[in-house]
Amino acid sequence: MIRNKVKLLQSVSNVVVNQNSMSTHKLFEGSDHSDLYAKFRPRPPTTIMDQIMTFRERSNNIGLALDVGAGSGQFTRLLVPHCEQIMASDVSETQVDEGKRDEELSGVEWRVGSAEYIEEVKDKSVDLVSVCQALHWFDIPAFYKEMDRILAPTGVLAVVGYHFTRPGPGMGDLESPLTECMMSLYQTTKPYWDHKRTLVDTGYQTIPPPDPQIFTRMERHDNHWTDVRGASLLDWSGYISSWSGVRSMAKDKGEEEVDQMLHKFRRKCANIMGMENLPEDNIMLELRTNYWVIFYQKKQ
């Protein structure tokens, strides 16, 4: 249970947002994108939070947790049962507005601002910082420096990421051709993705870690899965439409061209499944998302 509910921070006029954060803001600032994000992005598995608690080597709940680059709160909700106080931040005001509307997150303190400068947080006051599918957008050296400032001794930085949501093994022989269909669409949209997408494609393996003199423990785990059973083909297409590369393509080419591309994708998938005569919201799939996690613990 969250025991401390702090009033929402309304003003961000004194928050310094660097150019990197501003460019990220441009990608996610539209209410249409934030709405898609909230509706279709996968929810991380609770096993990640279980592993964070094990990594801490403490049995007590977490005092203050900060979810940075929180979007509309996909990862933030995992913190709720384990933390006394939670702050969630994102550079996009529309994403934060989505999070504020989520009743599951009613006790969370939300802020709009950069990941590299978090003025509202005191030095050495945070027990856990989480960042899910957002680290690649940050000025990473500046972010690590800020984590050194705000994390308490033995505090934990949990870096989480995930690969594309795709058909799971329960789809049998259909898993591979449906995945290939999705990856073909990814290649079509590749010119519209930020170059930082390559950091995600490699599972953050190419991102330098923080200073080992400051963060003295590190663990990595690559096989956390979340399964989505009973998702429709229309739902899967909705998730794909939330990709930042697809949103950038829509801004450049127009929504109509993106709609046509996604329609062709759904038709091809329906044909692969032999269900081309069914409504797309009645074509059901088993989807799964593969998460990786990297934990760092600050020195005593």
Secondary structure, 3 states (H helix, E strand, C coil): CCCCCCCCCCCCCCCCCCHHHHHHHHHHCCHHHHHHHHHHCCCCCHHHHHHHHHHHCCCCCEEEEEEECCCCCCCHHHHHHHEEEEEEEECCHHHHHHHHHCHHHCCCEEEECCCCCCCCCCCCCEEEEEEECCHHHCCHHHHHHHHHHHEEEEEEEEEEEECCCEECHHHHHHHHHHHHHHHHHHHHHHHHCCCCHHHHHCCCCCCCCCCCCCEEEEEEEEEEEEEEEEEEHHHHHHHHHCCHHHHHHHHHHCHHHHHHHHHHHHHHHHHHHCCCCCCHHHCEEEEEEEEEEEEEEECC
